[in-house]
Amino acid sequence: MSRAVRGAVAAQFLSDVLPDVQGIVMRGYRLGEPTFARYFVLVVRDRTAAGTLVRSLVDGSVPDFQIRSSADWGPSTPATCLNIGFSFNGLASFGIPAATLSSPAWFGSPSHTPFMNGSAASAPTIGDVADSAPSNWIVDDRNFDVMLALWAKDLATLEAASVELRALLAAGFEIQQELTSQDLLHDMIYFGYRDGIAQPILSIDPYYKRPDGNQQPVDNGAFILGTATTTYFQNVNLPGGNKPPGIGLHGSFAAFRMLEQKVEEFEAFVEGQRDRIASLYGTSPAIAGDAMKALLVGRWPANGTPVAIDPVKGRQTLPPDLPSDEINDFLYTDKGGSDCPYSSHIRRNNPRNTTVEDLPSRHRIMRRAMPYQLPYDPNDRNTGERGLMGFFIGASLRDSFEFLMETWVNGGSSSGLPYPASRDPADPVIGHNLTTGPWTFTTVMPPPPPTMKTNVFTLSASPVPGFTNFVRTRGSAYVYLPGMQAISTIAGYATG
């Protein structure tokens, strides 16, 4: 694409596309320190009233509650942001005929089959089994129609807006659930890591201008239907064409995930490996726990510095903080995963320049999630059930979220990752790790065995026992995030 053509495409994207894309697709909301979010899980009780309300959320008739688009909001950060997602059943509940929804021109193409089938249908293949199985979920797209997500700059604003929103919803919807999340200080999660660092760099993206020269930009069509500039993502968006009709234009899909983090079990596991790591890597016993966490994830926990830049080996003090524009601008140069294990969380989920059987840029997701707590206690965030909750966004659930979970997170020998990661059964932090036998970390690469069935994680030459499921799926829902004009179209089906 020439510079002139690229400039024209960028100008059209900024003027025509962004105002029609829901805001949460293009940027995470950081409205305050901390930011709060509440997810209203809704069932349609009166179709006409529900359609009337949804239309009012985009036509300006309720000024305080308008769906936020991706257009620039100017110099002042808003106090609240609102976005909306529909389950497949929810679109039908607004009166869209099932035959229309399932036609290839709408959601019937192979790329969109997961949305039609719902998240529970994919559970066995993406690792949602055992205590993560759908029978244990408290959020499930089979049981609701609409998810309305409200972000606020502080708790008082969230509560005040929630009171008004409940009153608006009463005529057309039943509120099935309200789920609250809140930032932790410095973007931390309960496992003790800084989160949200490595978001994709889009080929045309006005909000992320950090110097990421070491990462390939991703086609916007990987996240927004109807905007692809490459043949691959044009076919992902809609086989045979890049401008989906109906309600497809400028929409995105999202996996809403509620993931419990088993903090005590994770910390106990790390504690049990400290002496081993201190001896094996020549690190200070005082930082061995942090070193273990760094090797599991691929980043030092407190500041997010990649171990590919600041390796664990021989380190006697924690690495210094790096500027934020440096901790995501790197490639892997270590031979055999000697600095950053091939099976570390970030290397499995974004191999960057690591040789794999597929192009990493085809399988990226936008992560818009924050910590949650049940029951929610703003005065004591370290009690009760704790975890991460939010949207994982792409133009195709199959090519983004489901590919990552099935292939790179839980794929084992079918992952397409380099040996020995291909021998490892799963991601050590978020994968399904209820397998038999100990894991093994390897610093010296042995030849691949004839059948790669051994449970391994690449660090030490001796078995490492104690791996288990550190994350439990507590809710999962596939939702469609329509473009702004499409929201009006959906509302029109309900109101006639």
C-alpha positions as CSV (number, residue, x, y, z in Angstrom):
1,M,0.0,0.0,0.0
2,S,1.5,3.3,-1.1
3,R,1.9,6.2,1.4
4,A,-0.8,8.2,-0.4
5,V,-3.3,5.3,-0.4
6,R,-2.4,4.5,3.2
7,G,-3.1,8.2,4.1
8,A,-6.4,8.1,2.4
9,V,-7.4,4.9,4.2
10,A,-6.3,6.4,7.5
11,A,-8.3,9.6,7.0
12,Q,-11.4,7.6,6.1
13,F,-11.0,5.4,9.1
14,L,-10.8,8.3,11.4
15,S,-13.7,10.2,9.9
16,D,-16.1,7.4,9.0
17,V,-15.2,4.3,10.9
18,L,-14.2,5.3,14.4
19,P,-17.5,7.2,15.1
20,D,-19.3,4.0,14.2
21,V,-17.2,1.6,16.4
22,Q,-18.0,1.1,20.1
23,G,-15.4,2.7,22.2
24,I,-14.3,-0.3,24.2
25,V,-13.0,-2.0,21.0
26,M,-10.4,0.7,20.3
27,R,-9.2,1.6,23.8
28,G,-9.5,0.5,27.4
29,Y,-11.2,3.1,29.7
30,R,-9.1,4.6,32.4
31,L,-11.4,7.2,33.8
32,G,-10.0,7.6,37.3
33,E,-7.5,6.1,39.7
34,P,-9.0,3.6,40.1
35,T,-11.6,3.1,37.4
36,F,-14.7,1.1,38.2
37,A,-16.9,-1.1,35.9
38,R,-20.3,-2.7,36.3
39,Y,-21.7,-5.3,34.0
40,F,-25.6,-5.4,33.8
41,V,-26.6,-8.9,32.6
42,L,-30.1,-8.4,31.1
43,V,-33.1,-10.5,29.9
44,V,-35.7,-8.9,27.6
45,R,-39.1,-8.9,29.2
46,D,-40.9,-6.4,26.9
47,R,-39.4,-6.4,23.3
48,T,-40.9,-3.0,22.3
49,A,-39.8,-1.3,25.5
50,A,-36.3,-2.9,25.3
51,G,-35.9,-1.7,21.7
52,T,-37.1,1.8,22.6
53,L,-34.5,2.0,25.3
54,V,-31.6,0.7,23.2
55,R,-32.4,3.2,20.5
56,S,-32.4,6.0,23.1
57,L,-28.8,5.0,24.0
58,V,-27.6,6.0,20.6
59,D,-30.0,8.8,19.4
60,G,-29.2,11.3,22.1
61,S,-32.6,11.2,23.8
62,V,-31.0,10.2,27.1
63,P,-27.9,12.5,27.2
64,D,-26.4,11.0,30.3
65,F,-26.5,7.4,28.9
66,Q,-25.2,7.2,25.4
67,I,-23.2,4.3,24.0
68,R,-19.6,5.5,23.8
69,S,-18.1,5.4,20.3
70,S,-14.4,5.2,19.4
71,A,-14.4,8.9,18.2
72,D,-12.0,11.2,20.0
73,W,-13.7,12.4,23.2
74,G,-11.7,15.6,23.3
75,P,-9.5,17.1,26.1
76,S,-11.8,16.1,29.0
77,T,-12.0,12.5,30.2
78,P,-15.7,11.5,30.6
79,A,-17.0,10.6,34.0
80,T,-18.7,7.4,32.6
81,C,-18.6,5.3,29.5
82,L,-21.3,2.8,28.4
83,N,-21.1,0.0,25.9
84,I,-23.5,-2.8,24.8
85,G,-23.2,-6.4,23.8
86,F,-25.8,-8.9,22.6
87,S,-25.8,-12.7,22.9
88,F,-27.0,-14.7,19.8
89,N,-30.2,-15.4,21.6
90,G,-30.4,-11.7,22.5
91,L,-30.4,-10.7,18.8
92,A,-33.3,-13.1,18.2
93,S,-35.1,-11.7,21.2
94,F,-35.1,-8.3,19.5
95,G,-37.0,-9.9,16.6
96,I,-34.3,-10.6,14.1
97,P,-35.4,-13.8,12.3
98,A,-33.2,-16.8,13.1
99,A,-32.8,-17.6,9.4
100,T,-31.4,-14.1,8.9
101,L,-29.0,-14.4,11.8
102,S,-27.7,-17.7,10.6
103,S,-27.3,-16.8,6.9
104,P,-23.8,-16.7,5.6
105,A,-24.2,-13.0,4.9
106,W,-24.8,-12.4,8.6
107,F,-23.3,-14.7,11.2
108,G,-23.5,-18.0,9.4
109,S,-20.0,-17.9,8.0
110,P,-17.5,-20.4,9.6
111,S,-15.6,-17.5,11.3
112,H,-18.7,-16.7,13.4
113,T,-20.0,-20.2,14.2
114,P,-18.7,-19.9,17.8
115,F,-21.0,-16.9,18.4
116,M,-24.0,-18.7,17.1
117,N,-23.3,-21.8,19.1
118,G,-22.5,-20.0,22.4
119,S,-19.5,-20.3,24.7
120,A,-20.6,-23.5,26.5
121,A,-20.4,-25.4,23.2
122,S,-16.7,-24.6,22.9
123,A,-15.9,-25.3,26.6
124,P,-14.3,-28.7,26.2
125,T,-12.0,-27.6,23.4
126,I,-10.7,-24.4,25.1
127,G,-10.0,-26.0,28.6
128,D,-13.3,-25.0,30.4
129,V,-13.6,-28.4,32.0
130,A,-13.6,-29.8,35.6
131,D,-14.2,-27.0,38.0
132,S,-14.2,-24.5,35.0
133,A,-17.0,-26.4,33.2
134,P,-20.2,-24.5,32.3
135,S,-22.1,-26.2,35.1
136,N,-20.1,-24.1,37.5
137,W,-20.5,-20.7,35.7
138,I,-22.4,-17.9,37.2
139,V,-22.5,-16.0,33.8
140,D,-23.5,-17.9,30.7
141,D,-24.7,-16.5,27.3
142,R,-27.4,-19.2,27.2
143,N,-29.2,-17.4,30.0
144,F,-29.2,-13.7,29.0
145,D,-29.9,-11.4,26.0
146,V,-27.9,-8.2,26.6
147,M,-24.9,-7.1,28.5
148,L,-24.7,-3.4,29.3
149,A,-21.2,-2.4,30.6
150,L,-20.8,0.8,32.6
151,W,-17.4,2.3,33.5
152,A,-17.0,5.2,35.9
153,K,-14.3,7.4,37.3
154,D,-15.0,6.5,40.9
155,L,-17.3,4.4,43.1
156,A,-19.7,7.3,43.9
157,T,-20.2,8.0,40.2
158,L,-20.7,4.3,39.5
159,E,-23.3,4.0,42.2
160,A,-25.2,7.1,41.2
161,A,-25.2,6.2,37.5
162,S,-26.3,2.6,38.4
163,V,-29.4,3.9,40.2
164,E,-30.4,5.9,37.1
165,L,-29.6,3.1,34.7
166,R,-31.7,0.6,36.7
167,A,-34.7,2.9,36.4
168,L,-34.3,3.2,32.6
169,L,-34.0,-0.6,32.3
170,A,-37.0,-1.5,34.3
171,A,-39.6,-1.1,31.5
172,G,-38.0,-3.5,29.0
173,F,-35.5,-5.7,30.9
174,E,-35.0,-7.8,33.9
175,I,-31.6,-7.4,35.5
176,Q,-30.4,-10.9,36.0
177,Q,-27.0,-9.9,37.5
178,E,-24.7,-7.0,38.3
179,L,-21.0,-7.7,38.4
180,T,-18.5,-5.1,39.6
181,S,-14.8,-4.7,38.9
182,Q,-12.2,-2.2,40.0
183,D,-8.6,-1.4,39.0
184,L,-5.9,-2.3,41.4
185,L,-3.1,0.1,42.0
186,H,-0.5,0.3,39.1
187,D,-2.6,-2.0,36.9
188,M,-1.9,-5.0,39.0
189,I,-3.8,-8.2,39.1
190,Y,-4.3,-10.5,42.2
191,F,-1.4,-12.8,41.2
192,G,0.9,-9.9,41.7
193,Y,1.6,-9.0,38.1
194,R,1.3,-5.7,36.2
195,D,-1.3,-6.4,33.5
196,G,-2.5,-4.9,30.2
197,I,0.9,-4.2,28.8
198,A,1.0,-6.0,25.4
199,Q,-2.0,-4.8,23.4
200,P,-1.9,-5.2,19.6
201,I,-0.7,-2.4,17.5
202,L,-3.3,-1.8,14.7
203,S,-2.3,-0.8,11.2
204,I,-4.4,2.3,11.7
205,D,-4.7,3.3,15.3
206,P,-5.0,6.8,16.7
207,Y,-4.8,5.9,20.4
208,Y,-1.5,3.8,20.5
209,K,1.4,5.8,19.3
210,R,4.1,4.2,21.4
211,P,7.2,3.2,19.4
212,D,6.6,-0.5,18.8
213,G,8.9,-1.0,15.9
214,N,9.6,-4.6,16.9
215,Q,6.0,-5.6,16.5
216,Q,4.1,-6.1,13.3
217,P,1.0,-3.9,13.1
218,V,-2.2,-6.0,12.9
219,D,-4.8,-5.4,10.2
220,N,-7.8,-3.5,11.7
221,G,-10.0,-6.2,10.2
222,A,-8.7,-8.5,12.9
223,F,-10.9,-6.6,15.4
224,I,-13.5,-4.6,13.4
225,L,-15.7,-6.1,10.7
226,G,-15.6,-4.4,7.4
227,T,-12.3,-2.7,7.8
228,A,-9.8,-5.3,6.6
229,T,-7.1,-4.3,4.1
230,T,-5.6,-7.8,3.6
231,T,-7.2,-10.8,1.9
232,Y,-6.8,-13.0,5.0
233,F,-8.9,-10.8,7.2
234,Q,-11.3,-9.9,4.5
235,N,-12.2,-13.6,4.4
236,V,-12.3,-13.8,8.2
237,N,-14.7,-10.9,8.2
238,L,-17.0,-12.3,5.6
239,P,-16.0,-14.9,2.9
240,G,-16.4,-13.3,-0.5
241,G,-16.6,-9.7,0.6
242,N,-15.3,-7.1,3.1
243,K,-18.5,-5.1,3.7
244,P,-20.8,-7.2,5.7
245,P,-24.5,-6.3,5.3
246,G,-27.1,-6.1,7.9
247,I,-25.7,-5.4,11.4
248,G,-22.2,-6.6,10.6
249,L,-20.5,-3.5,9.5
250,H,-18.0,-2.1,12.1
251,G,-19.0,-4.7,14.7
252,S,-16.8,-6.9,16.8
253,F,-17.1,-10.1,18.8
254,A,-16.1,-10.5,22.4
255,A,-15.6,-13.3,24.9
256,F,-16.7,-12.0,28.2
257,R,-14.7,-14.0,30.8
258,M,-14.9,-14.1,34.5
259,L,-11.7,-15.9,35.7
260,E,-11.1,-16.7,39.3
261,Q,-7.4,-16.5,40.3
262,K,-6.5,-19.0,43.0
263,V,-4.1,-16.6,44.7
264,E,-3.3,-18.7,47.7
265,E,-2.5,-21.8,45.7
266,F,-0.4,-19.9,43.2
267,E,1.6,-18.2,46.0
268,A,2.1,-21.6,47.8
269,F,3.4,-23.1,44.5
270,V,5.9,-20.2,44.0
271,E,7.0,-20.4,47.6
272,G,7.8,-24.1,47.1
273,Q,10.0,-23.4,44.2
274,R,12.1,-20.6,45.6
275,D,15.1,-22.6,46.7
276,R,15.2,-24.5,43.4
277,I,15.2,-21.3,41.4
278,A,17.8,-19.6,43.6
279,S,20.2,-22.6,43.1
280,L,19.5,-23.2,39.5
281,Y,19.7,-19.7,38.2
282,G,22.2,-18.2,40.7
283,T,19.7,-15.7,42.0
284,S,19.4,-14.2,45.4
285,P,17.1,-16.2,47.7
286,A,15.4,-12.9,48.5
287,I,14.2,-12.5,44.9
288,A,13.8,-16.1,43.9
289,G,10.1,-16.0,44.3
290,D,9.9,-13.0,42.0
291,A,12.2,-14.8,39.6
292,M,9.9,-17.8,39.6
293,K,6.9,-15.6,38.8
294,A,9.0,-13.9,36.1
295,L,9.8,-17.2,34.4
296,L,6.3,-18.4,34.5
297,V,4.8,-15.3,32.9
298,G,7.8,-14.0,30.9
299,R,7.8,-10.6,32.7
300,W,9.0,-9.5,36.1
301,P,5.9,-9.2,38.2
302,A,5.9,-5.7,39.8
303,N,7.0,-3.6,36.8
304,G,6.3,-5.8,33.8
305,T,9.9,-5.8,32.5
306,P,10.3,-8.7,30.0
307,V,12.8,-11.4,31.1
308,A,13.8,-11.4,27.4
309,I,15.4,-8.0,28.2
310,D,16.3,-8.5,31.8
311,P,17.0,-12.3,32.3
312,V,16.7,-14.1,35.6
313,K,20.2,-15.8,35.3
314,G,22.6,-14.5,38.0
315,R,20.4,-11.6,39.1
316,Q,20.8,-10.6,42.7
317,T,18.5,-7.6,42.7
318,L,15.2,-6.9,41.0
319,P,15.5,-5.2,37.5
320,P,15.0,-1.5,37.4
321,D,11.8,0.0,36.0
322,L,11.8,0.6,32.3
323,P,9.9,3.3,30.4
324,S,6.5,2.1,29.4
325,D,7.3,2.4,25.7
326,E,10.2,-0.1,26.1
327,I,8.5,-3.0,28.0
328,N,6.5,-4.0,25.0
329,D,9.0,-3.1,22.2
330,F,11.2,-6.2,22.1
331,L,11.8,-9.4,20.2
332,Y,13.1,-12.8,21.4
333,T,16.8,-13.3,20.7
334,D,17.6,-16.1,23.2
335,K,18.5,-19.4,21.8
336,G,16.3,-22.3,22.8
337,G,14.3,-20.1,25.2
338,S,17.2,-19.8,27.6
339,D,16.1,-16.3,28.8
340,C,12.3,-16.4,28.4
341,P,11.0,-20.0,28.4
342,Y,9.0,-20.9,25.3
343,S,6.2,-22.0,27.5
344,S,6.0,-18.8,29.6
345,H,2.6,-17.2,29.5
346,I,3.4,-14.2,27.3
347,R,5.5,-16.2,24.8
348,R,2.7,-18.8,24.3
349,N,0.0,-16.1,23.8
350,N,2.1,-13.8,21.7
351,P,5.1,-15.6,20.2
352,R,6.3,-12.3,18.4
353,N,9.2,-13.4,16.3
354,T,9.4,-16.9,17.7
355,T,9.0,-19.4,14.8
356,V,5.6,-21.0,15.0
357,E,3.4,-22.9,12.6
358,D,1.1,-19.9,12.1
359,L,1.5,-16.1,12.0
360,P,1.1,-14.6,15.4
361,S,-0.4,-11.4,13.9
362,R,-3.4,-13.5,12.8
363,H,-4.4,-14.4,16.4
364,R,-4.3,-11.3,18.6
365,I,-7.0,-10.1,20.9
366,M,-7.9,-6.8,22.5
367,R,-8.1,-7.4,26.3
368,R,-10.4,-5.1,28.3
369,A,-10.5,-6.6,31.7
370,M,-10.1,-5.5,35.4
371,P,-9.9,-7.3,38.7
372,Y,-13.1,-8.4,40.4
373,Q,-14.0,-9.6,43.9
374,L,-17.0,-11.6,45.2
375,P,-18.5,-10.4,47.4
376,Y,-17.2,-7.0,46.5
377,D,-15.6,-5.1,49.4
378,P,-14.0,-1.8,48.4
379,N,-12.4,-1.6,51.9
380,D,-10.6,-5.0,51.7
381,R,-9.7,-6.2,48.2
382,N,-7.8,-9.3,49.5
383,T,-10.7,-11.4,50.7
384,G,-13.3,-13.6,49.0
385,E,-13.2,-14.9,45.5
386,R,-10.8,-12.8,43.4
387,G,-10.0,-12.7,39.7
388,L,-10.1,-10.9,36.4
389,M,-13.3,-10.0,34.4
390,G,-13.9,-8.4,31.1
391,F,-14.0,-8.6,27.3
392,F,-11.5,-10.3,25.0
393,I,-12.3,-8.8,21.6
394,G,-11.7,-9.8,17.9
395,A,-13.5,-9.9,14.6
396,S,-13.6,-13.7,14.8
397,L,-13.9,-15.6,18.0
398,R,-12.6,-18.7,16.2
399,D,-9.4,-17.0,14.9
400,S,-8.7,-15.0,18.0
401,F,-9.9,-16.1,21.5
402,E,-10.7,-19.7,20.7
403,F,-7.5,-20.2,18.7
404,L,-5.4,-18.9,21.6
405,M,-7.1,-21.0,24.2
406,E,-7.3,-24.2,22.3
407,T,-4.0,-24.1,20.5
408,W,-1.4,-22.0,22.2
409,V,-2.7,-22.0,25.8
410,N,-3.9,-25.7,26.0
411,G,-2.7,-27.2,22.8
412,G,0.3,-29.2,24.0
413,S,1.9,-31.2,21.1
414,S,-0.7,-29.7,18.7
415,S,0.1,-26.1,19.6
416,G,2.5,-25.5,16.7
417,L,4.9,-23.9,19.2
418,P,8.6,-24.8,19.1
419,Y,9.9,-27.7,21.1
420,P,10.0,-28.0,24.1
421,A,6.9,-25.8,24.5
422,S,5.1,-28.2,22.2
423,R,5.7,-30.9,24.7
424,D,4.2,-28.9,27.6
425,P,0.6,-29.6,28.2
426,A,-0.6,-26.0,28.8
427,D,0.2,-22.4,29.7
428,P,1.6,-22.6,33.3
429,V,-0.6,-19.8,34.7
430,I,-3.9,-19.8,32.8
431,G,-3.9,-23.3,31.2
432,H,-5.8,-26.4,32.1
433,N,-3.1,-28.2,34.1
434,L,-4.9,-31.1,35.8
435,T,-2.6,-33.7,34.2
436,T,-0.8,-36.6,35.8
437,G,2.8,-36.5,36.9
438,P,5.2,-33.6,37.6
439,W,6.3,-30.9,35.2
440,T,9.9,-30.5,34.1
441,F,11.7,-27.3,33.3
442,T,14.7,-27.8,30.9
443,T,17.7,-25.5,30.5
444,V,19.5,-27.9,28.2
445,M,17.4,-28.9,25.2
446,P,17.3,-32.7,24.9
447,P,16.2,-34.1,21.6
448,P,12.4,-34.4,21.2
449,P,11.2,-37.8,22.3
450,P,9.4,-40.0,19.8
451,T,6.1,-39.3,21.5
452,M,5.9,-36.1,23.4
453,K,3.6,-37.0,26.3
454,T,5.7,-35.9,29.3
455,N,4.4,-33.0,31.3
456,V,7.0,-30.3,31.1
457,F,7.6,-26.6,31.6
458,T,11.0,-25.4,30.4
459,L,13.1,-24.4,33.4
460,S,15.1,-27.0,35.3
461,A,16.4,-30.4,34.4
462,S,14.6,-32.0,37.4
463,P,10.8,-32.5,37.8
464,V,8.8,-29.7,39.3
465,P,5.8,-31.0,41.1
466,G,2.8,-29.0,42.3
467,F,1.3,-27.6,39.1
468,T,-2.5,-27.3,39.1
469,N,-5.2,-25.1,37.8
470,F,-4.4,-21.6,39.1
471,V,-7.3,-20.1,37.2
472,R,-11.0,-21.2,37.3
473,T,-13.5,-20.1,34.8
474,R,-16.5,-18.7,36.7
475,G,-18.4,-17.2,33.7
476,S,-18.2,-17.1,30.0
477,A,-20.3,-15.5,27.3
478,Y,-19.9,-14.7,23.6
479,V,-21.4,-11.4,22.7
480,Y,-21.6,-9.2,19.7
481,L,-20.6,-5.5,20.0
482,P,-22.4,-3.9,17.1
483,G,-21.4,-0.7,15.4
484,M,-23.4,2.4,16.4
485,Q,-25.6,2.4,13.3
486,A,-26.2,-1.3,13.8
487,I,-27.4,-0.7,17.3
488,S,-30.2,1.5,15.9
489,T,-31.0,-1.2,13.3
490,I,-31.3,-3.9,16.1
491,A,-33.6,-1.6,18.1
492,G,-35.7,-1.1,15.0
493,Y,-36.4,-4.8,14.7
494,A,-37.8,-4.7,18.3
495,T,-40.0,-1.6,17.8
496,G,-41.3,-2.5,14.4
